[in-house]
């Protein structure tokens, strides 16, 4: 996702957001997930198997 600036895709799929992360990694993961989601022009599919702090902060 670091090279996705300015790119767009009809659909974006993001998997594995429920993986436990260290607290210091969560902010970077949130930024990268935001970039990934905003690259989608029509649909974004997000999957997770466990509720984690990252998922809790992103799920609306």
mmCIF file as gemmi writes it, N, C-alpha and C atoms, coordinates in Angstrom:
data_model
loop_
_atom_site.group_PDB
_atom_site.id
_atom_site.type_symbol
_atom_site.label_atom_id
_atom_site.label_alt_id
_atom_site.label_comp_id
_atom_site.label_asym_id
_atom_site.label_entity_id
_atom_site.label_seq_id
_atom_site.pdbx_PDB_ins_code
_atom_site.Cartn_x
_atom_site.Cartn_y
_atom_site.Cartn_z
_atom_site.occupancy
_atom_site.B_iso_or_equiv
_atom_site.pdbx_formal_charge
_atom_site.auth_seq_id
_atom_site.auth_asym_id
_atom_site.pdbx_PDB_model_num
ATOM 1 N N . UNK Axp A 1 ? 0.812 -1.193 0 1 0 ? 1 A 1
ATOM 2 C CA . UNK Axp A 1 ? 0 0 0 1 0 ? 1 A 1
ATOM 3 C C . UNK Axp A 1 ? 0.859 1.262 0 1 0 ? 1 A 1
ATOM 4 N N . UNK Axp A 2 ? 2.112 1.138 0.334 1 0 ? 2 A 1
ATOM 5 C CA . UNK Axp A 2 ? 2.969 2.318 0.357 1 0 ? 2 A 1
ATOM 6 C C . UNK Axp A 2 ? 3.108 2.942 -1.033 1 0 ? 2 A 1
ATOM 7 N N . UNK Axp A 3 ? 2.945 2.16 -2.083 1 0 ? 3 A 1
ATOM 8 C CA . UNK Axp A 3 ? 3.094 2.662 -3.452 1 0 ? 3 A 1
ATOM 9 C C . UNK Axp A 3 ? 1.758 2.943 -4.124 1 0 ? 3 A 1
ATOM 10 N N . UNK Axp A 4 ? 0.663 3.001 -3.372 1 0 ? 4 A 1
ATOM 11 C CA . UNK Axp A 4 ? -0.666 3.143 -3.957 1 0 ? 4 A 1
ATOM 12 C C . UNK Axp A 4 ? -1.123 4.592 -4.079 1 0 ? 4 A 1
ATOM 13 N N . UNK Axp A 5 ? -0.304 5.542 -3.69 1 0 ? 5 A 1
ATOM 14 C CA . UNK Axp A 5 ? -0.719 6.943 -3.748 1 0 ? 5 A 1
ATOM 15 C C . UNK Axp A 5 ? -1.107 7.314 -5.178 1 0 ? 5 A 1
ATOM 16 N N . UNK Axp A 6 ? -2.303 7.852 -5.319 1 0 ? 6 A 1
ATOM 17 C CA . UNK Axp A 6 ? -2.791 8.277 -6.618 1 0 ? 6 A 1
ATOM 18 C C . UNK Axp A 6 ? -3.438 7.18 -7.444 1 0 ? 6 A 1
ATOM 19 N N . UNK Axp A 7 ? -3.348 5.935 -7.014 1 0 ? 7 A 1
ATOM 20 C CA . UNK Axp A 7 ? -3.955 4.828 -7.752 1 0 ? 7 A 1
ATOM 21 C C . UNK Axp A 7 ? -5.379 4.599 -7.279 1 0 ? 7 A 1
ATOM 22 N N . UNK Axp A 8 ? -6.22 4.081 -8.177 1 0 ? 8 A 1
ATOM 23 C CA . UNK Axp A 8 ? -7.588 3.713 -7.841 1 0 ? 8 A 1
ATOM 24 C C . UNK Axp A 8 ? -7.898 2.364 -8.456 1 0 ? 8 A 1
ATOM 25 N N . UNK Axp A 9 ? -8.778 1.614 -7.781 1 0 ? 9 A 1
ATOM 26 C CA . UNK Axp A 9 ? -9.193 0.301 -8.249 1 0 ? 9 A 1
ATOM 27 C C . UNK Axp A 9 ? -10.695 0.17 -8.025 1 0 ? 9 A 1
ATOM 28 N N . UNK Axp A 10 ? -11.419 -0.538 -8.906 1 0 ? 10 A 1
ATOM 29 C CA . UNK Axp A 10 ? -12.856 -0.709 -8.698 1 0 ? 10 A 1
ATOM 30 C C . UNK Axp A 10 ? -13.166 -1.403 -7.371 1 0 ? 10 A 1
ATOM 31 N N . UNK Axp A 11 ? -12.396 -2.431 -7.042 1 0 ? 11 A 1
ATOM 32 C CA . UNK Axp A 11 ? -12.607 -3.19 -5.807 1 0 ? 11 A 1
ATOM 33 C C . UNK Axp A 11 ? -11.282 -3.363 -5.075 1 0 ? 11 A 1
ATOM 34 N N . UNK Axp A 12 ? -11.364 -3.308 -3.767 1 0 ? 12 A 1
ATOM 35 C CA . UNK Axp A 12 ? -10.194 -3.544 -2.927 1 0 ? 12 A 1
ATOM 36 C C . UNK Axp A 12 ? -10.586 -4.575 -1.881 1 0 ? 12 A 1
ATOM 37 N N . UNK Axp A 13 ? -9.732 -5.563 -1.651 1 0 ? 13 A 1
ATOM 38 C CA . UNK Axp A 13 ? -9.965 -6.576 -0.617 1 0 ? 13 A 1
ATOM 39 C C . UNK Axp A 13 ? -8.839 -6.503 0.406 1 0 ? 13 A 1
ATOM 40 N N . UNK Axp A 14 ? -9.228 -6.451 1.669 1 0 ? 14 A 1
ATOM 41 C CA . UNK Axp A 14 ? -8.269 -6.396 2.769 1 0 ? 14 A 1
ATOM 42 C C . UNK Axp A 14 ? -8.617 -7.534 3.717 1 0 ? 14 A 1
ATOM 43 N N . UNK Axp A 15 ? -7.686 -8.417 3.943 1 0 ? 15 A 1
ATOM 44 C CA . UNK Axp A 15 ? -7.936 -9.554 4.826 1 0 ? 15 A 1
ATOM 45 C C . UNK Axp A 15 ? -7.03 -9.551 6.038 1 0 ? 15 A 1
ATOM 46 N N . UNK Axp A 16 ? -7.469 -10.24 7.081 1 0 ? 16 A 1
ATOM 47 C CA . UNK Axp A 16 ? -6.626 -10.446 8.248 1 0 ? 16 A 1
ATOM 48 C C . UNK Axp A 16 ? -6.512 -9.279 9.202 1 0 ? 16 A 1
ATOM 49 N N . UNK Axp A 17 ? -7.516 -8.416 9.274 1 0 ? 17 A 1
ATOM 50 C CA . UNK Axp A 17 ? -7.416 -7.277 10.184 1 0 ? 17 A 1
ATOM 51 C C . UNK Axp A 17 ? -7.537 -7.666 11.652 1 0 ? 17 A 1
ATOM 52 N N . UNK Axp A 18 ? -7.949 -8.874 11.942 1 0 ? 18 A 1
ATOM 53 C CA . UNK Axp A 18 ? -8.111 -9.292 13.332 1 0 ? 18 A 1
ATOM 54 C C . UNK Axp A 18 ? -6.843 -9.769 13.996 1 0 ? 18 A 1
ATOM 55 N N . UNK Axp A 19 ? -5.742 -9.778 13.265 1 0 ? 19 A 1
ATOM 56 C CA . UNK Axp A 19 ? -4.482 -10.227 13.847 1 0 ? 19 A 1
ATOM 57 C C . UNK Axp A 19 ? -4.043 -9.27 14.944 1 0 ? 19 A 1
ATOM 58 N N . UNK Axp A 20 ? -3.593 -9.822 16.053 1 0 ? 20 A 1
ATOM 59 C CA . UNK Axp A 20 ? -3.147 -8.99 17.167 1 0 ? 20 A 1
ATOM 60 C C . UNK Axp A 20 ? -1.85 -8.289 16.811 1 0 ? 20 A 1
ATOM 61 N N . UNK Axp A 21 ? -1.769 -7.041 17.142 1 0 ? 21 A 1
ATOM 62 C CA . UNK Axp A 21 ? -0.583 -6.235 16.861 1 0 ? 21 A 1
ATOM 63 C C . UNK Axp A 21 ? -0.096 -5.597 18.145 1 0 ? 21 A 1
ATOM 64 N N . UNK Axp A 22 ? 1.158 -5.189 18.125 1 0 ? 22 A 1
ATOM 65 C CA . UNK Axp A 22 ? 1.698 -4.409 19.232 1 0 ? 22 A 1
ATOM 66 C C . UNK Axp A 22 ? 1.083 -3.017 19.166 1 0 ? 22 A 1
ATOM 67 N N . UNK Axp A 23 ? 0.934 -2.385 20.314 1 0 ? 23 A 1
ATOM 68 C CA . UNK Axp A 23 ? 0.28 -1.071 20.376 1 0 ? 23 A 1
ATOM 69 C C . UNK Axp A 23 ? 0.943 -0.06 19.449 1 0 ? 23 A 1
ATOM 70 N N . UNK Axp A 24 ? 2.27 -0.09 19.343 1 0 ? 24 A 1
ATOM 71 C CA . UNK Axp A 24 ? 2.958 0.903 18.512 1 0 ? 24 A 1
ATOM 72 C C . UNK Axp A 24 ? 2.757 0.657 17.021 1 0 ? 24 A 1
ATOM 73 N N . UNK Axp A 25 ? 2.307 -0.53 16.64 1 0 ? 25 A 1
ATOM 74 C CA . UNK Axp A 25 ? 2.076 -0.833 15.229 1 0 ? 25 A 1
ATOM 75 C C . UNK Axp A 25 ? 0.67 -0.461 14.773 1 0 ? 25 A 1
ATOM 76 N N . UNK Axp A 26 ? -0.244 -0.243 15.699 1 0 ? 26 A 1
ATOM 77 C CA . UNK Axp A 26 ? -1.643 -0.032 15.35 1 0 ? 26 A 1
ATOM 78 C C . UNK Axp A 26 ? -1.842 1.26 14.562 1 0 ? 26 A 1
ATOM 79 N N . UNK Axp A 27 ? -1.203 2.345 14.965 1 0 ? 27 A 1
ATOM 80 C CA . UNK Axp A 27 ? -1.382 3.623 14.258 1 0 ? 27 A 1
ATOM 81 C C . UNK Axp A 27 ? -0.952 3.513 12.799 1 0 ? 27 A 1
ATOM 82 N N . UNK Axp A 28 ? 0.172 2.868 12.548 1 0 ? 28 A 1
ATOM 83 C CA . UNK Axp A 28 ? 0.638 2.687 11.167 1 0 ? 28 A 1
ATOM 84 C C . UNK Axp A 28 ? -0.328 1.803 10.393 1 0 ? 28 A 1
ATOM 85 N N . UNK Axp A 29 ? -0.835 0.745 11.036 1 0 ? 29 A 1
ATOM 86 C CA . UNK Axp A 29 ? -1.799 -0.137 10.375 1 0 ? 29 A 1
ATOM 87 C C . UNK Axp A 29 ? -3.088 0.601 10.038 1 0 ? 29 A 1
ATOM 88 N N . UNK Axp A 30 ? -3.533 1.482 10.915 1 0 ? 30 A 1
ATOM 89 C CA . UNK Axp A 30 ? -4.744 2.263 10.642 1 0 ? 30 A 1
ATOM 90 C C . UNK Axp A 30 ? -4.523 3.162 9.433 1 0 ? 30 A 1
ATOM 91 N N . UNK Axp A 31 ? -3.384 3.812 9.36 1 0 ? 31 A 1
ATOM 92 C CA . UNK Axp A 31 ? -3.088 4.673 8.205 1 0 ? 31 A 1
ATOM 93 C C . UNK Axp A 31 ? -3.047 3.862 6.912 1 0 ? 31 A 1
ATOM 94 N N . UNK Axp A 32 ? -2.387 2.706 6.942 1 0 ? 32 A 1
ATOM 95 C CA . UNK Axp A 32 ? -2.296 1.871 5.737 1 0 ? 32 A 1
ATOM 96 C C . UNK Axp A 32 ? -3.659 1.323 5.333 1 0 ? 32 A 1
ATOM 97 N N . UNK Axp A 33 ? -4.472 0.951 6.321 1 0 ? 33 A 1
ATOM 98 C CA . UNK Axp A 33 ? -5.815 0.448 6.025 1 0 ? 33 A 1
ATOM 99 C C . UNK Axp A 33 ? -6.665 1.559 5.425 1 0 ? 33 A 1
ATOM 100 N N . UNK Axp A 34 ? -6.548 2.764 5.935 1 0 ? 34 A 1
ATOM 101 C CA . UNK Axp A 34 ? -7.274 3.908 5.372 1 0 ? 34 A 1
ATOM 102 C C . UNK Axp A 34 ? -6.888 4.12 3.911 1 0 ? 34 A 1
ATOM 103 N N . UNK Axp A 35 ? -5.602 4.08 3.625 1 0 ? 35 A 1
ATOM 104 C CA . UNK Axp A 35 ? -5.138 4.244 2.243 1 0 ? 35 A 1
ATOM 105 C C . UNK Axp A 35 ? -5.729 3.146 1.371 1 0 ? 35 A 1
ATOM 106 N N . UNK Axp A 36 ? -5.7 1.906 1.846 1 0 ? 36 A 1
ATOM 107 C CA . UNK Axp A 36 ? -6.232 0.786 1.062 1 0 ? 36 A 1
ATOM 108 C C . UNK Axp A 36 ? -7.721 0.966 0.783 1 0 ? 36 A 1
ATOM 109 N N . UNK Axp A 37 ? -8.486 1.329 1.804 1 0 ? 37 A 1
ATOM 110 C CA . UNK Axp A 37 ? -9.931 1.495 1.64 1 0 ? 37 A 1
ATOM 111 C C . UNK Axp A 37 ? -10.243 2.628 0.67 1 0 ? 37 A 1
ATOM 112 N N . UNK Axp A 38 ? -9.52 3.716 0.757 1 0 ? 38 A 1
ATOM 113 C CA . UNK Axp A 38 ? -9.819 4.871 -0.093 1 0 ? 38 A 1
ATOM 114 C C . UNK Axp A 38 ? -9.328 4.706 -1.524 1 0 ? 38 A 1
ATOM 115 N N . UNK Axp A 39 ? -8.638 3.622 -1.841 1 0 ? 39 A 1
ATOM 116 C CA . UNK Axp A 39 ? -8.248 3.342 -3.229 1 0 ? 39 A 1
ATOM 117 C C . UNK Axp A 39 ? -9.412 2.741 -4 1 0 ? 39 A 1
ATOM 118 N N . UNK Axp A 40 ? -10.432 2.228 -3.303 1 0 ? 40 A 1
ATOM 119 C CA . UNK Axp A 40 ? -11.577 1.59 -3.96 1 0 ? 40 A 1
ATOM 120 C C . UNK Axp A 40 ? -12.524 2.646 -4.511 1 0 ? 40 A 1
ATOM 121 N N . UNK Axp A 41 ? -12.905 2.487 -5.78 1 0 ? 41 A 1
ATOM 122 C CA . UNK Axp A 41 ? -13.857 3.424 -6.374 1 0 ? 41 A 1
ATOM 123 C C . UNK Axp A 41 ? -15.296 2.947 -6.227 1 0 ? 41 A 1
ATOM 124 N N . UNK Axp A 42 ? -15.504 1.628 -6.028 1 0 ? 42 A 1
ATOM 125 C CA . UNK Axp A 42 ? -16.864 1.093 -5.915 1 0 ? 42 A 1
ATOM 126 C C . UNK Axp A 42 ? -17.074 0.244 -4.672 1 0 ? 42 A 1
ATOM 127 N N . UNK Axp A 43 ? -16.172 -0.687 -4.391 1 0 ? 43 A 1
ATOM 128 C CA . UNK Axp A 43 ? -16.375 -1.609 -3.274 1 0 ? 43 A 1
ATOM 129 C C . UNK Axp A 43 ? -15.069 -1.875 -2.539 1 0 ? 43 A 1
ATOM 130 N N . UNK Axp A 44 ? -15.188 -2.021 -1.225 1 0 ? 44 A 1
ATOM 131 C CA . UNK Axp A 44 ? -14.053 -2.448 -0.403 1 0 ? 44 A 1
ATOM 132 C C . UNK Axp A 44 ? -14.537 -3.608 0.456 1 0 ? 44 A 1
ATOM 133 N N . UNK Axp A 45 ? -13.839 -4.725 0.399 1 0 ? 45 A 1
ATOM 134 C CA . UNK Axp A 45 ? -14.163 -5.908 1.191 1 0 ? 45 A 1
ATOM 135 C C . UNK Axp A 45 ? -13.124 -6.037 2.292 1 0 ? 45 A 1
ATOM 136 N N . UNK Axp A 46 ? -13.585 -6.078 3.526 1 0 ? 46 A 1
ATOM 137 C CA . UNK Axp A 46 ? -12.683 -6.173 4.665 1 0 ? 46 A 1
ATOM 138 C C . UNK Axp A 46 ? -13.088 -7.385 5.486 1 0 ? 46 A 1
ATOM 139 N N . UNK Axp A 47 ? -12.115 -8.252 5.782 1 0 ? 47 A 1
ATOM 140 C CA . UNK Axp A 47 ? -12.405 -9.427 6.595 1 0 ? 47 A 1
ATOM 141 C C . UNK Axp A 47 ? -11.532 -9.422 7.84 1 0 ? 47 A 1
ATOM 142 N N . UNK Axp A 48 ? -12.081 -9.999 8.901 1 0 ? 48 A 1
ATOM 143 C CA . UNK Axp A 48 ? -11.319 -10.192 10.131 1 0 ? 48 A 1
ATOM 144 C C . UNK Axp A 48 ? -11.926 -11.364 10.873 1 0 ? 48 A 1
ATOM 145 N N . UNK Axp A 49 ? -11.105 -12.083 11.614 1 0 ? 49 A 1
ATOM 146 C CA . UNK Axp A 49 ? -11.599 -13.246 12.344 1 0 ? 49 A 1
ATOM 147 C C . UNK Axp A 49 ? -11.661 -12.997 13.841 1 0 ? 49 A 1
ATOM 148 N N . UNK Axp A 50 ? -10.937 -12.03 14.328 1 0 ? 50 A 1
ATOM 149 C CA . UNK Axp A 50 ? -10.918 -11.711 15.754 1 0 ? 50 A 1
ATOM 150 C C . UNK Axp A 50 ? -11.087 -10.214 15.938 1 0 ? 50 A 1
ATOM 151 N N . UNK Axp A 51 ? -11.83 -9.841 16.966 1 0 ? 51 A 1
ATOM 152 C CA . UNK Axp A 51 ? -11.94 -8.428 17.294 1 0 ? 51 A 1
ATOM 153 C C . UNK Axp A 51 ? -10.639 -8.008 17.966 1 0 ? 51 A 1
ATOM 154 N N . UNK Axp A 52 ? -10.026 -6.983 17.439 1 0 ? 52 A 1
ATOM 155 C CA . UNK Axp A 52 ? -8.787 -6.463 18.01 1 0 ? 52 A 1
ATOM 156 C C . UNK Axp A 52 ? -8.937 -4.956 18.152 1 0 ? 52 A 1
ATOM 157 N N . UNK Axp A 53 ? -7.957 -4.308 18.738 1 0 ? 53 A 1
ATOM 158 C CA . UNK Axp A 53 ? -8.025 -2.853 18.866 1 0 ? 53 A 1
ATOM 159 C C . UNK Axp A 53 ? -8.104 -2.203 17.491 1 0 ? 53 A 1
ATOM 160 N N . UNK Axp A 54 ? -7.356 -2.734 16.535 1 0 ? 54 A 1
ATOM 161 C CA . UNK Axp A 54 ? -7.381 -2.194 15.174 1 0 ? 54 A 1
ATOM 162 C C . UNK Axp A 54 ? -8.772 -2.294 14.576 1 0 ? 54 A 1
ATOM 163 N N . UNK Axp A 55 ? -9.392 -3.459 14.66 1 0 ? 55 A 1
ATOM 164 C CA . UNK Axp A 55 ? -10.738 -3.653 14.112 1 0 ? 55 A 1
ATOM 165 C C . UNK Axp A 55 ? -11.733 -2.762 14.851 1 0 ? 55 A 1
ATOM 166 N N . UNK Axp A 56 ? -11.62 -2.699 16.157 1 0 ? 56 A 1
ATOM 167 C CA . UNK Axp A 56 ? -12.527 -1.877 16.948 1 0 ? 56 A 1
ATOM 168 C C . UNK Axp A 56 ? -12.475 -0.41 16.577 1 0 ? 56 A 1
ATOM 169 N N . UNK Axp A 57 ? -11.307 0.081 16.224 1 0 ? 57 A 1
ATOM 170 C CA . UNK Axp A 57 ? -11.165 1.486 15.855 1 0 ? 57 A 1
ATOM 171 C C . UNK Axp A 57 ? -11.644 1.759 14.434 1 0 ? 57 A 1
ATOM 172 N N . UNK Axp A 58 ? -11.669 0.74 13.58 1 0 ? 58 A 1
ATOM 173 C CA . UNK Axp A 58 ? -12.066 0.932 12.188 1 0 ? 58 A 1
ATOM 174 C C . UNK Axp A 58 ? -13.53 0.631 11.92 1 0 ? 58 A 1
ATOM 175 N N . UNK Axp A 59 ? -14.119 -0.287 12.675 1 0 ? 59 A 1
ATOM 176 C CA . UNK Axp A 59 ? -15.502 -0.697 12.431 1 0 ? 59 A 1
ATOM 177 C C . UNK Axp A 59 ? -16.434 0.417 12.875 1 0 ? 59 A 1
ATOM 178 N N . UNK Axp A 60 ? -17.314 0.803 11.977 1 0 ? 60 A 1
ATOM 179 C CA . UNK Axp A 60 ? -18.251 1.89 12.264 1 0 ? 60 A 1
ATOM 180 C C . UNK Axp A 60 ? -19.591 1.301 12.606 1 0 ? 60 A 1
